[in-house]
């Protein structure tokens, strides 16, 4: 009985010391490159072609279940004639940053996951026709990135696929003039990418 009174406090103290070490052992930092295809929908669904997307993400998973991602996402899409451009082809070019919360659904060698967060995206219109009452307009807008993916963990390397929908918090990217009324039109863009990266534990 006397020995138990000595052993139990020592065991509890050892467990408290081991808990942070175990948490650190499970934590993961990752760097992932992504590349794929992107498309606009809604008001620009028929006015844009499928384009290219590219990006990089930094991930921190303090546990196997939940973590944070910080990333850059860029894209380029050719635009069909939504306004007279004098024969020049317009392109929508984006450069954006995002931060999201990621949840792993089934942690393991192959991990499905979902994510959602906040982003800030700059839209540039190559060969933009300057018009205050219509056409495409370059601007920086807030976005809500969300989606899911599947990630394979091959030792220290990662290989996966990801779907991301970018909800734009503006309707002023594409505007038309109807008489004396200027109307803004809602559009979002989404993409599918292949991911390749490395993890550090």
C-alpha positions in Angstrom: 0.0 0.0 0.0 2.8 2.3 0.9 4.6 1.5 -2.4 1.4 2.3 -4.4 1.1 5.7 -2.9 4.6 6.5 -4.2 4.2 4.9 -7.6 0.8 6.4 -8.5 2.0 10.1 -8.3 5.1 9.2 -10.3 3.0 7.5 -13.0 0.7 10.5 -13.2 3.6 12.9 -13.5 5.1 10.7 -16.2 1.8 10.7 -18.1 1.6 14.5 -18.0 5.1 14.7 -19.4 4.4 12.1 -22.1 1.2 13.8 -23.4 2.8 16.8 -25.1 5.5 14.5 -26.5 2.8 12.2 -28.0 1.0 15.2 -29.4 4.2 16.4 -31.0 4.8 12.9 -32.4 1.4 12.9 -34.1 1.6 16.5 -35.4 2.5 17.0 -39.1 3.8 19.9 -41.2 3.4 19.5 -45.0 4.2 21.4 -48.2 2.0 20.5 -51.2 2.1 21.6 -54.9 -1.1 21.4 -56.9 -2.0 21.7 -60.6 -5.2 21.1 -62.5 -8.1 22.5 -64.4 -10.6 25.3 -63.4 -13.9 26.6 -64.7 -16.3 29.5 -64.0 -20.0 28.9 -63.6 -23.3 30.8 -63.3 -23.1 34.0 -65.4 -19.7 33.1 -67.0 -20.5 29.4 -67.5 -20.8 29.8 -71.3 -18.5 32.8 -71.5 -15.3 31.1 -70.4 -13.2 28.1 -71.4 -11.8 25.5 -69.1 -8.5 26.9 -67.8 -5.4 26.0 -65.8 -5.0 26.3 -62.0 -1.8 26.0 -60.0 -0.9 26.6 -56.4 1.0 25.6 -53.2 -0.3 24.8 -49.7 1.3 24.7 -46.3 -0.5 22.4 -43.9 -0.2 22.0 -40.1 -2.0 19.1 -38.5 -1.6 19.1 -34.7 -3.7 16.0 -34.6 -4.6 13.3 -37.1 -8.1 14.7 -37.3 -8.0 18.5 -37.6 -5.6 21.1 -38.8 -5.0 24.3 -40.7 -4.0 25.1 -44.3 -2.5 28.2 -45.8 -2.2 28.5 -49.5 -1.7 30.3 -52.8 -4.0 29.5 -55.8 -3.7 31.0 -59.3 -5.6 30.4 -62.5 -6.0 31.5 -66.1 -9.1 31.1 -68.3 -9.8 32.3 -71.8 -12.9 34.4 -72.1 -15.3 34.2 -75.1 -16.9 37.3 -76.5 -19.0 38.8 -73.6 -18.2 42.3 -74.9 -16.6 43.7 -78.0 -12.9 43.6 -77.5 -11.8 44.7 -80.9 -10.7 41.2 -81.9 -8.5 40.6 -78.8 -8.9 37.5 -76.7 -9.6 38.3 -73.1 -8.2 36.2 -70.2 -9.2 36.1 -66.6 -6.1 35.7 -64.4 -6.4 35.2 -60.7 -3.9 35.3 -57.8 -5.3 34.4 -54.4 -4.4 33.5 -50.9 -6.5 31.3 -48.6 -6.7 29.9 -45.1 -8.9 27.0 -44.2 -9.8 24.5 -41.5 -9.2 20.9 -42.7 -10.9 17.8 -41.2 -9.6 14.3 -42.0 -12.6 11.9 -42.1 -10.7 8.6 -41.9 -7.0 9.2 -41.1 -4.7 6.5 -42.5 -2.6 5.6 -45.5 -5.4 7.0 -47.7 -7.2 9.9 -46.1 -10.5 11.5 -47.4 -10.9 15.1 -46.1 -13.1 18.2 -46.3 -12.1 21.8 -45.8 -13.5 25.3 -45.7 -12.2 28.8 -44.9 -11.6 32.3 -46.2 -9.7 33.7 -49.2 -8.7 36.9 -50.9 -8.4 36.8 -54.7 -7.2 39.4 -57.2 -8.8 39.2 -60.7 -7.0 40.6 -63.6 -8.5 40.9 -67.1 -5.9 40.6 -69.9 -6.9 42.9 -72.8 -9.6 44.5 -70.6 -11.9 46.8 -72.4 -12.3 49.9 -70.1 -16.0 50.3 -69.6 -17.8 51.4 -66.5 -21.1 50.1 -67.5 -20.4 46.6 -68.8 -17.9 43.8 -69.4 -15.4 42.1 -67.2 -13.7 44.1 -64.5 -10.4 43.4 -62.6 -10.7 43.7 -58.9 -9.8 42.1 -55.6 -12.6 40.2 -53.8 -13.2 38.0 -50.8 -13.9 34.4 -51.4 -15.0 31.3 -49.5 -13.0 28.3 -50.5 -14.5 24.9 -49.7 -14.3 21.3 -50.9 -12.7 18.0 -50.3 -10.1 15.6 -51.4 -8.3 12.3 -51.1 -4.7 12.1 -50.0 -2.3 9.1 -50.0 0.5 9.1 -47.5 3.5 7.3 -49.0 6.1 7.6 -46.3 7.2 11.2 -46.2 5.6 11.9 -49.6 2.0 12.8 -50.4 0.0 12.2 -53.5 -3.7 13.2 -53.8 -6.6 14.8 -55.7 -8.7 17.8 -54.6 -11.9 19.6 -55.6 -12.2 23.2 -54.5 -15.2 25.5 -55.0 -14.5 29.3 -54.7 -17.6 31.3 -53.8 -17.1 35.0 -54.7 -18.5 37.6 -52.3 -19.3 40.0 -55.1 -21.4 40.4 -58.2 -19.3 43.1 -59.8 -16.8 41.0 -61.7 -19.1 40.8 -64.8 -21.6 43.6 -65.5 -24.0 44.4 -68.3 -25.7 47.6 -69.3 -29.5 47.5 -69.9 -30.6 50.9 -70.9 -29.7 53.2 -68.0 -29.4 50.3 -65.5 -26.1 48.5 -64.8 -26.5 45.0 -63.6 -24.0 42.9 -61.8 -23.9 39.1 -62.3 -22.9 36.4 -59.9 -20.2 34.0 -60.8 -17.9 31.6 -58.9 -15.1 29.3 -60.1 -14.1 25.8 -59.2 -11.3 23.4 -60.0 -9.9 19.9 -59.7 -6.2 19.4 -59.1 -3.6 16.7 -58.6 -1.4 17.2 -55.5 2.2 16.2 -54.8 4.0 17.1 -51.6 6.0 16.1 -48.6 5.4 15.9 -44.9 7.6 16.5 -41.9 6.8 15.1 -38.5 
